[in-house]
Amino acid sequence: MQKLEVLGGKKLRGQVDISGSKNASLPILAATILSEEKICLTNLPRVKDIETMVNLLKSIGSNIKRDSKKKSLSITNNKKLKFFAPYNLVKTMRAGILVLGPMLARFHKAKVSLPGGCSIGTRPIDIHLNCLSKLGVEYKISNGYVYASAKNGLVGARIKFPKISVGATENLIIAASRAKGATILSNCAIEPEIKDLVNFLNKIGAKIKWIGKRTVKIFGVKKFKESKYKIMPDRIEAGTYMIAAAITEGKILIKGIDPKLIKAEIDLLKKIGVKIFNFKNKLKVIGSNDIKNTIIKTAPYPGFPTDLQAQIMVLLCKAKGLSIISEEIFENRFMHCGELNRMGAKIIIKGSKAYISGNIKLKSAELMATDLRASVCLILAALIAKGKSTINRIYHLDRGYESIEKKLRKIGAKIKRKS
């Protein structure tokens, strides 16, 4: 099993180019099932979750050609496809459930394994299933699989999500794009990755329009067009490197990201003492040894993202005073705290809140990653810890960060991978 060795104490300086968004790529890849025409996607990140989704599409019969140098692939679904998504391909990522909507829209039936991913919460798919049932879907769950059908095809409806759910919003938007008639979805998630999905679907011929802040209207269509589409940049990767600059008191130019996409993150970092200069598609981040304590609550976009909660926690270990983070999205996303405490952090968990004492100098340690964002959180901690730290179980990391060791070494980190 592979591991990372990190020698702490180096200030990071230089330039980082942001990759395409994993969280935008996955629903867009699933949505290609809707179309019989050739679709070319560019700016796909080279991460494990994308590879898994591509293999899932291949397993149902998609014809896929890749150009690794251009980070692009072309997908053609003009032959008969299967409507079965097996456990061995869906078990490693929750995004596997996103093939359910397009399969039902196109084939009127589907057999999809219940999804997996990181162990950060239960992430039930009941919202997906209950809302799909309002489009005419009947389903049952048996032996770890969802068996679903819509004998007369999907039919548009007016649906209000019982709570904001990124995955359910994506699944319903995709499914409704090929349903009969109009669908109105309210209380939708509005993450930039969902807006990217809508832009993609409209480009290939869907008829989708936002009619309110969290309300979208979809007119179902039967035919889609051949098209080429560029995936948006990864705002979570950008936020991670912003925190890397801040935590090491370094200076990093982050390229290929629209600062408007990460306004909440920029505002928070500025508030606690990090210097950030915005440009058109890049920003400069300058770290500080004077970090202020703060109170953070994770929230759906445009709030502070849960996917940066672990990373910002490491920075708050350096703050002057006590900070509090409330995790409002997932119920089990503080598993990294135990590992940080082993490095000398003073973090106390009470329910959904983490209390982080500041003015802490972290020490190197042997560490164990528990999920994707916890993996990168431990790298950040190791970058400022005195001595050499070893991070085990980094297969989580490879699911969502492209060439992270290479990018970090380019800006001065001492990091290497070992088997």
GIZI-V836236 format. One record per pair of residues at least 24 apart in sequence whose ideal C-beta (glycine too) atoms are under 7 Angstrom apart, sorted by the first residue. I is the first residue (numbers start at 1). J is the second residue. D is the distance in whole Angstrom. If there is no record, write none. Layout:
# GIZI-V836236
i/j/d
I/J/D
I/J/D
This chain:
# GIZI-V836236
i/j/d
1/392/7
1/393/7
2/394/6
2/417/6
2/418/7
2/419/5
3/390/6
3/391/6
3/392/5
3/394/6
3/418/6
4/379/7
4/391/4
4/394/5
4/415/6
4/417/6
5/388/6
5/390/5
5/416/5
5/418/6
6/379/6
6/382/4
6/383/6
6/388/7
6/389/5
6/391/7
6/414/7
6/415/5
7/388/5
7/414/4
8/364/6
8/382/6
8/383/6
8/384/6
8/385/4
8/386/6
8/387/6
8/389/7
9/386/6
10/248/7
10/383/7
10/412/5
10/413/6
10/414/6
11/248/5
11/249/6
11/250/4
11/412/7
12/244/6
12/245/6
12/248/5
12/250/4
12/252/6
12/411/5
12/412/5
12/413/6
13/250/5
13/251/5
13/252/7
13/411/6
13/412/6
14/252/7
14/410/6
14/411/4
14/412/7
15/253/5
15/255/6
16/241/5
16/252/6
16/254/5
16/255/7
16/407/6
16/411/6
17/255/5
17/256/5
18/233/5
18/234/6
18/237/6
18/238/5
18/254/6
18/255/7
18/256/4
18/257/5
19/45/4
19/234/5
19/237/6
19/402/4
20/44/5
20/45/5
20/71/7
20/231/4
20/233/6
20/234/6
21/193/6
21/231/6
21/232/5
21/233/6
21/234/4
21/235/7
22/47/6
22/49/6
22/50/6
22/234/6
22/400/5
23/193/5
24/193/4
24/196/4
24/197/7
24/231/5
24/232/5
25/50/6
25/231/5
26/53/6
26/95/4
26/98/6
27/98/5
27/170/4
27/174/7
27/197/5
28/197/6
28/200/5
28/231/7
29/53/5
29/54/7
29/57/6
30/98/4
30/99/5
30/102/6
30/174/7
31/102/6
31/174/5
31/197/7
31/200/7
31/201/6
32/75/5
32/77/7
33/77/6
33/99/6
33/102/4
33/103/6
33/106/6
34/102/5
34/105/6
34/106/6
34/174/7
34/177/6
34/178/5
34/224/6
35/77/6
35/204/6
35/224/4
36/77/6
36/78/5
37/224/6
37/225/6
37/226/4
38/74/6
38/76/5
38/226/5
39/74/7
39/75/5
39/204/6
39/227/6
40/72/6
40/74/5
40/228/4
41/72/6
41/73/6
41/229/6
41/231/6
42/70/7
42/71/6
42/72/4
42/228/7
42/230/5
42/231/7
43/71/6
43/230/5
43/231/4
44/71/5
44/72/7
44/73/7
44/231/6
45/234/7
45/402/5
46/71/7
46/402/5
47/398/7
47/399/6
47/400/5
47/401/7
47/402/5
48/398/5
48/399/4
49/93/5
49/95/7
49/399/5
49/400/6
52/89/6
52/92/6
52/93/6
53/95/7
55/89/6
56/85/6
56/89/5
56/96/6
56/99/7
59/86/7
59/89/6
60/84/7
83/107/4
83/109/5
83/110/5
83/111/7
84/111/5
85/112/4
85/113/6
86/113/6
87/113/4
87/144/6
90/115/5
90/116/7
91/116/4
92/116/5
92/117/7
93/117/5
93/399/7
94/123/6
94/167/7
97/125/5
97/128/6
97/167/7
97/171/7
98/167/7
98/170/6
98/171/6
100/128/7
100/146/7
100/148/7
100/171/6
101/132/7
101/171/4
101/172/7
101/174/4
101/175/3
102/174/5
102/175/7
104/132/7
104/137/6
104/148/6
104/150/5
104/154/6
104/175/6
105/154/5
105/175/5
105/177/7
105/178/4
105/179/6
106/178/6
108/149/6
108/150/5
108/151/7
108/153/6
109/148/7
109/149/4
110/148/5
111/145/6
111/147/6
112/145/7
112/146/5
113/144/6
113/145/6
114/144/5
114/145/7
114/146/7
118/371/3
118/372/5
118/396/6
119/332/7
119/370/7
119/371/6
120/330/5
120/332/5
120/333/5
120/371/5
121/330/4
121/331/5
121/332/5
121/333/7
127/161/6
127/162/6
127/165/5
127/168/4
128/167/7
128/168/5
128/171/5
131/159/5
131/161/7
131/168/6
131/172/5
132/175/6
134/159/5
135/175/6
135/176/7
135/179/6
153/180/6
154/178/7
154/179/4
154/180/7
155/179/6
155/180/5
155/181/6
156/180/6
156/181/4
156/182/5
156/183/4
156/220/6
157/183/6
158/184/5
159/183/7
159/185/5
160/186/5
160/187/5
161/187/4
161/188/7
164/189/5
164/300/5
165/189/6
166/191/6
166/194/7
169/194/6
170/194/6
170/197/6
173/197/6
173/198/7
173/208/7
173/216/7
173/218/7
176/218/4
176/220/6
177/201/5
177/206/4
177/208/7
177/218/6
177/220/6
177/221/7
178/220/6
178/221/7
178/222/7
179/220/4
180/220/6
181/220/6
182/217/6
182/218/7
182/219/5
183/218/5
184/215/7
184/217/5
185/215/7
185/216/5
186/214/6
186/215/5
187/214/6
188/214/5
188/215/7
188/216/6
189/300/6
190/214/6
190/301/6
191/301/4
192/232/6
192/235/6
192/261/5
192/301/7
196/232/4
200/229/5
203/227/5
203/229/6
233/257/5
235/261/5
235/262/5
236/305/7
236/307/5
236/308/6
237/401/6
238/262/6
239/265/5
239/308/5
240/311/5
240/376/6
242/269/6
242/285/5
243/311/5
243/312/6
243/315/6
243/380/6
244/380/6
244/383/7
245/285/4
245/286/7
245/287/5
246/274/4
246/285/6
246/287/4
246/315/6
247/287/7
247/314/6
247/315/5
247/318/7
247/380/6
247/383/7
247/384/6
248/287/6
248/383/6
248/384/6
249/287/4
249/288/6
249/289/6
250/287/5
251/286/5
252/285/5
252/411/6
253/282/6
253/284/5
254/282/6
254/283/5
254/285/6
255/281/7
255/282/4
256/281/6
257/281/7
257/282/7
257/283/7
259/283/5
263/302/7
264/302/6
264/303/6
264/304/5
265/304/7
265/308/6
268/296/7
268/304/6
272/319/7
291/315/6
291/318/5
291/319/4
291/320/7
292/319/6
292/320/6
293/319/4
293/320/6
293/321/4
293/322/6
293/323/4
293/358/6
294/323/5
295/323/7
295/324/5
296/325/5
297/326/4
297/328/6
298/326/7
298/327/5
298/328/5
298/329/5
299/328/6
306/330/6
306/333/6
307/373/6
309/333/6
310/336/5
310/373/5
310/374/5
310/377/4
311/373/7
311/376/6
311/377/5
311/380/6
313/354/7
313/356/6
313/377/7
314/340/7
314/377/6
314/380/5
314/381/5
316/356/5
316/358/7
317/345/5
317/356/6
317/358/7
317/360/5
317/362/6
318/358/6
318/360/7
319/358/4
320/358/5
320/359/6
321/358/5
322/355/6
322/356/7
322/357/6
322/358/7
323/356/5
323/358/7
324/353/6
324/355/6
325/353/7
325/354/5
325/356/7
326/352/6
326/353/5
327/352/5
328/352/7
335/370/4
335/371/7
335/374/6
336/370/6
336/374/4
336/377/5
336/378/7
339/367/5
339/368/6
339/378/6
340/381/6
343/381/6
343/385/6
363/387/7
364/388/5
364/389/4
365/389/6
366/390/5
367/391/5
367/392/7
368/392/5
368/393/6
369/393/5
369/394/6
369/396/5
369/397/7
371/396/6
372/396/5
372/397/7
372/399/5
372/400/5
376/401/6
383/413/6
